[in-house]
Amino acid sequence: MNTLVLATQEQEAEVSLKFYNRAYLHLQDPAELKTWLPQADLVIDLLLHEQPERLTQYNQQGKGDKLTVFFNANQVNLAEFASAYAPLNFHLAGFIGEPLINREVLEVVTLREDSARPVDKAFVFLASLYQLVKSKK
């Protein structure tokens, strides 16, 4: 599974500890997405909550329903967050809770019910435990 991580150096350090057994490409500059996104199956975009306009890029340059994007969904209502960019042709899911990633079982919310299977496939690949939860907002 071709995986991209868009994060600061500090965030990427947390991701690398959690998913140490999986290869991914770390991008620090969103401009690099243009090159790598068309091949990506999985994106962990920990900067997306600050730049929701990137949802358009995922819609236009991603693999459609073969792309799953995770982001920091703390303090975010997924439906409201994505509403200006809907309909999304990819699967959007958010990590919630603290710490965001560095814990045994990650809490995940999905925008749509049909995203449950792609999220499951992503976590099988990441060899990590997760729990689907309802959005708290």
N, C-alpha and C positions, 0 to 999 in steps of 0.2 A: 504494500500500500504506500503510494508516494505521499509523504507527509511534510507539510510546511509548518514552521512555528514562527509566528510574527510576534516578537516580544523584545523587551529591553534585555540588557545583559543579565540583570538581577532576576527577572522573570524566567529567562531561559535557563538559568542555573537551577531554579526550582523544577522546571520541566525536565531537565536532564537527570535530576535525582529521582523523580517519579517514574520516568519512562526510560531509564538508563539502558534497557535492553533493546531499544528500538531506534532505528536510524531515521533521522529527519534532517531537513535543511532549515537552519535558523536564519531568518531574515530580520534585520533591524530597521530597514527602510521600506515603508509600504510601496515605494516606487519599484522595488524588485519583484513585486507580485506579478507585474505584467509579463515578465519572462517565465516565471515558474508556475503560475496558477493553472495554465491549460493542462499540465500533466498531473496536477494534484488530485488525490482522492480524499485527503483529510487535511484540514487546516485548523491549527490552534492559534487563533488571533487574539492575543491578550491586549491588544490596543484598539480593537474594534469598537468597544463601548464609548471611546472618545472620538471615533471617526465613523459614525454609522453610514456615511455616504459610500463607504467601501462595499456595502451590500450590493450596490449597483454593479460594481466590478465583478463580484462573485457571480451575480446573475448573468452577466454578459460574457465573461471569459472562463468561467468554471465549467465543469463537466455536467452541469444540470443535476439531475437526481442521483448521480453517481458521486457527488461532492457533499461532504459533511463538514460544517464549520462550527467549531466550538469557540466561545468567547467568555469574557468575564461578565456574568449577568447579575452580579451583586448590584443592588440598587436600581435594577432595570426591569420594567415590565416588557416581556418579549413581544407581545402583540403590539403594544404602542411603539416599541423600538423599531420594529420592522414595517409598521403600517405604511409609511411613506414610500416604501420600496416594494411593496407587495404587488403582485404575487411573487414569491421567491421560488425559483426553480431548483433550489438546492435545499439541503437539510440544515437548519440552524438550531443549535443547541447551546445552552449556557451552563457554565460552571457556577455554582453558588456556594456560599458558606466561607468560613475562615478556618484555617488557611485555605486558599483557593484550590491548590493542587497538592501540596505536600501533606497528604493524609492517606490513611489506608483505603477508605471508601469515598469516592468523589460523588458529590451531589450534582445531578444534572437535570435541567429543565429543557423541554423541547417546545418549539413553536407549534408544531403540528403532531398529531398522533401518529401519522405515517412515518415519522422520523425515528420511532422506537427501534425498528430493525436496523437501520443504518448506524444508529448510535451503538447498538449492541455489537455490530460487526467491528466498529472502530475500537471498542474496548477489548474485544477478543484480540485484535491486532496489537493493541497497546499492552496487553497482558496485565490489565489492571481492573480492580473492582469499582463498580459504580452503582448508584441507586437513582432511579428516576423519581423525581419529586414534583409536586405541583408548584407552580410559581406562587411566591408569597405575596405578590402584589396584584 
